[in-house]
Amino acid sequence: MAYLRSFGTWLPSRRVSNDEIARLVGAMPEWILAATGIEERRYAAEEDTVAAIGLRAAQNCLENADVAASDVGMIFVSSGSSERFCPGPACQIAAALGLTTTPALDIPVASAGSLIAIAQAAQLVSSVGRVLVVGAEIMSRRVSLTPEGKNTAILFGDGAGACLVDAEKGFARIADSCLYTDGSIAEILTMEKSRLQMDGQAVILQAARKMPRAIGQLLARNGVAAADVGVFLLHQANLNLIARVAAALKAPQERFFTNIARYGNTSSASLLIAADEWHRGRSAPLEGPLVLSAFGAGLNWGAILAVPV
């Protein structure tokens, strides 16, 4: 079996408001809020690196679980904004944790990578032991803060999140997952020459179709109705997209946890940051099923179903 045991987060201290972004990209702050649901986002300091912020989230996650780094059997790190492709941040984070033989693998899939990593971790924990999943992004360096880059600059922020998947205990058991890839339309979301290129309308259209379909199929094969899900934790891409997914599933929108207003879209880190904030804010044990879902570059998307223990 596989369990969600703990989450962790690290966020930069610098807050960047819509007023600040609007002045740079030639937009109105009110338009940014209406188009995205974002009020502010965080930007990393000049000296921060993807590996450094990922390490802080990983340490926070392990502290929350009261687990030593030496008790981790494998590490996955997802990032679409790492300073270099190879070697990626996974080996750096492992080394900083004092791990010199533990396998540490990169999943360079923007936005959806952390979901993919959790799904794979659930399959591996029985053989490798605890799996630490990290999502770390410095997206502020991958967008152009100019009128030409307006449609991406308004969306993205920086941060890191982490999740520990355990074979023996946790607050929820991972019951099932589904992952999909459609490379035939991958060009609508790419990272080339250190800059994010995105056809925003096409991405929203694809995500609004594919995410609810994946969630619905996963729930159906497990005999769970969308209305019975206790909470939906989605990649925090755009508040309007989350509302469209809720409507497509005919599930109450208040069951979709959101924190995009405060942090913006942090790509692969967003699902983990949202999960950690939701988990820390719970005042009672989990009662209903939990659904995690994300959509990102590739195009890759999918969903995970977890149930209370």
C-alpha positions in Angstrom: 0.0 0.0 0.0 1.0 3.6 -0.4 0.0 6.6 1.9 0.2 10.3 1.8 2.2 11.0 4.9 3.2 14.6 4.9 3.6 17.8 2.8 6.0 20.7 3.0 6.4 24.2 1.5 8.9 26.9 1.0 7.9 30.3 -0.4 9.9 33.4 -1.1 9.3 36.5 1.1 8.9 38.9 -1.8 5.3 39.6 -2.7 4.6 41.0 -6.1 1.2 42.6 -6.5 -1.0 43.0 -9.5 -0.3 46.7 -9.4 3.4 46.1 -9.8 2.9 43.6 -12.6 0.4 45.8 -14.4 2.9 48.7 -14.6 5.4 46.4 -16.3 3.2 44.7 -18.8 0.8 47.5 -19.6 -2.4 46.0 -18.1 -5.0 47.0 -15.5 -4.7 45.3 -12.1 -8.5 44.7 -12.2 -8.1 42.8 -15.5 -5.4 40.6 -14.1 -7.6 39.6 -11.2 -10.6 38.9 -13.4 -8.6 36.9 -15.9 -6.7 34.8 -13.4 -8.0 35.0 -9.9 -4.5 36.1 -8.8 -4.0 39.0 -6.4 -0.3 38.6 -5.8 2.5 36.1 -6.3 6.0 35.4 -4.8 9.3 36.1 -6.5 12.6 34.3 -5.5 15.6 36.3 -4.5 18.5 36.7 -7.0 20.7 34.2 -5.1 18.0 31.5 -5.0 18.2 28.4 -7.2 15.6 25.8 -8.0 17.6 23.2 -6.1 18.0 25.5 -3.0 14.3 26.2 -2.7 13.4 22.6 -3.4 15.7 21.6 -0.6 13.9 23.9 1.9 10.5 22.4 1.0 11.9 18.9 1.3 13.3 19.6 4.7 10.0 21.1 5.8 8.2 18.0 4.6 10.5 15.6 6.4 10.2 17.7 9.6 6.5 17.5 9.4 6.6 13.7 9.1 9.3 13.4 11.8 11.3 11.4 9.3 15.1 11.6 8.8 16.5 12.1 5.3 18.4 8.8 5.7 15.1 7.0 5.9 14.0 8.1 2.4 14.4 5.4 -0.3 14.0 7.5 -3.4 13.6 11.1 -4.5 11.7 12.6 -7.4 12.1 16.3 -8.3 9.8 18.0 -10.8 10.7 21.4 -12.3 10.2 23.1 -15.6 12.4 26.0 -14.7 15.7 24.5 -13.5 18.8 26.5 -14.3 20.2 23.6 -16.3 18.8 20.4 -17.8 21.4 17.9 -16.8 22.3 17.2 -14.1 19.0 18.5 -12.8 18.1 19.6 -9.2 17.3 16.1 -8.0 20.9 15.0 -7.4 21.7 18.4 -5.8 18.8 18.1 -3.4 19.8 14.5 -2.5 23.4 15.6 -1.9 22.3 18.5 0.3 20.2 16.1 2.3 23.4 14.0 2.9 22.2 11.2 0.5 25.0 9.9 -1.8 23.5 6.5 -2.9 19.7 7.1 -2.8 18.3 7.3 -6.3 17.2 10.9 -7.2 15.4 11.4 -10.5 14.3 14.5 -12.3 10.8 14.9 -13.9 11.1 18.0 -16.1 7.4 18.3 -16.8 6.1 21.8 -16.0 2.9 21.9 -14.0 2.0 18.2 -14.1 5.4 16.7 -12.9 4.6 16.5 -9.2 1.4 14.6 -9.9 3.2 12.2 -12.1 5.8 11.8 -9.4 3.3 11.0 -6.6 1.6 8.5 -8.9 4.9 6.8 -9.6 5.9 6.9 -6.0 2.7 5.0 -5.0 3.8 2.2 -7.3 7.4 2.1 -5.9 7.1 2.5 -2.1 6.6 -1.2 -1.5 10.0 -2.0 -3.0 12.2 1.1 -2.4 10.7 2.5 0.8 9.6 6.1 1.4 9.6 8.3 -1.6 10.1 12.1 -1.3 8.5 14.1 -4.1 9.6 17.7 -4.6 8.2 20.4 -7.0 10.4 23.5 -7.3 10.0 26.4 -9.7 11.4 29.8 -10.3 9.0 30.8 -13.0 9.6 34.6 -12.7 12.9 34.0 -14.7 11.0 32.2 -17.5 8.5 34.9 -18.4 9.0 38.3 -20.0 7.9 41.2 -17.8 7.0 43.3 -20.8 3.8 44.1 -22.7 4.8 41.4 -25.2 4.9 38.8 -22.4 1.8 40.0 -20.6 -0.3 36.8 -20.9 2.3 34.7 -19.1 3.9 37.3 -16.9 0.6 37.9 -15.0 0.2 34.2 -14.1 3.4 32.9 -12.7 5.1 33.0 -9.3 7.9 31.1 -7.5 7.9 28.5 -4.8 8.5 24.9 -3.8 6.5 22.1 -2.3 7.1 18.5 -1.2 5.2 15.3 -0.4 6.3 12.2 1.4 4.7 8.9 0.2 5.0 6.1 2.7 4.3 2.4 2.4 3.3 2.0 6.1 1.4 5.0 7.4 -0.2 8.4 6.5 -3.4 10.3 6.7 -4.8 9.0 3.4 -4.2 5.9 1.3 -3.5 6.3 -2.4 -6.2 4.1 -3.9 -5.7 4.7 -7.6 -4.3 7.0 -10.3 -4.4 7.7 -14.0 -1.9 9.5 -16.2 -2.2 10.6 -19.8 0.0 12.1 -22.5 -1.0 13.7 -25.8 2.1 14.9 -27.7 0.2 15.8 -30.8 -0.6 19.3 -29.4 2.5 19.7 -27.2 3.5 23.0 -29.0 0.8 25.0 -27.1 3.0 24.9 -24.0 6.8 24.8 -24.2 9.9 26.0 -22.5 12.5 27.1 -25.2 15.5 29.3 -24.9 14.8 29.9 -21.2 11.4 31.4 -22.0 7.9 30.0 -21.5 5.9 29.9 -24.6 2.1 29.3 -24.1 -1.0 29.6 -26.1 -3.1 30.5 -23.1 -6.6 30.0 -24.6 -5.6 26.6 -26.1 -4.1 25.4 -22.8 -7.2 26.4 -20.9 -9.5 24.7 -23.5 -7.5 21.5 -23.3 -7.2 21.5 -19.5 -10.9 22.2 -19.1 -11.7 19.2 -21.2 -9.1 16.7 -20.1 -8.9 17.2 -16.3 -12.6 16.6 -15.6 -12.6 13.6 -18.0 -9.6 12.0 -16.2 -11.1 12.7 -12.7 -14.5 11.4 -13.8 -13.1 8.2 -15.2 -10.9 7.6 -12.1 -13.9 8.1 -9.8 -16.2 5.9 -11.9 -13.8 2.9 -11.9 -13.6 3.2 -8.1 -17.3 3.7 -7.5 -17.0 7.2 -6.1 -19.4 10.0 -7.1 -17.9 13.5 -7.6 -20.4 14.9 -5.1 -18.9 12.5 -2.4 -15.3 13.7 -2.8 -14.3 15.6 0.4 -11.8 17.9 -1.3 -10.3 18.4 -4.7 -6.6 19.6 -4.9 -5.8 20.8 -8.3 -2.8 22.4 -10.0 -3.3 26.1 -9.3 -3.2 27.3 -12.9 -6.1 29.8 -13.1 -9.1 30.3 -10.8 -11.4 30.3 -13.8 -10.1 26.9 -15.0 -10.7 25.4 -11.5 -14.3 26.8 -11.7 -14.8 25.2 -15.1 -13.5 21.8 -13.8 -15.9 22.0 -10.9 -18.8 22.8 -13.2 -17.9 19.9 -15.6 -17.9 17.4 -12.7 -21.1 18.9 -11.2 -19.3 19.1 -7.8 -19.6 22.0 -5.3 -17.0 24.6 -6.1 -16.3 25.1 -2.3 -14.8 21.6 -2.3 -12.0 22.8 -4.6 -9.2 24.2 -2.4 -7.6 27.2 -3.9 -4.7 29.5 -2.9 -3.8 30.8 -6.3 -4.9 34.3 -5.2 -1.9 34.5 -2.9 0.8 32.6 -4.8 -0.1 32.7 -8.5 0.7 29.7 -10.7 3.9 28.1 -9.4 3.9 25.3 -12.1 5.0 21.9 -10.7 5.1 23.3 -7.1 1.5 24.5 -7.1 -0.2 21.2 -6.4 2.1 20.5 -3.5 1.9 24.0 -2.0 -1.9 23.8 -2.2 -1.9 20.3 -0.6 0.4 21.4 2.3 -1.7 24.5 3.0 -4.9 22.6 2.9 -3.5 19.8 5.1 -2.1 22.3 7.7 -5.4 24.1 7.8 -7.6 21.0 8.5 -9.3 21.0 11.9 -10.7 17.5 11.7 -9.6 14.1 10.2 -10.2 13.5 6.5 -13.7 12.1 6.1 -14.3 11.8 2.4 -12.1 10.8 -0.6 -9.4 13.2 -1.8 -8.7 13.9 -5.4 -5.4 15.4 -6.8 -5.2 16.5 -10.4 -2.9 18.5 -12.7 -2.4 19.4 -16.3 0.9 20.5 -17.9 3.5 20.5 -20.6 3.7 17.5 -22.8 0.7 17.6 -22.8 0.6 15.5 -19.6 -2.4 15.3 -17.2 -4.0 12.9 -14.8 -5.6 12.4 -11.4 -5.0 10.6 -8.1 -7.6 9.2 -5.7 -6.8 8.9 -2.0 -9.1 7.7 0.7 -9.2 8.2 4.5 -7.5 5.6 6.8 
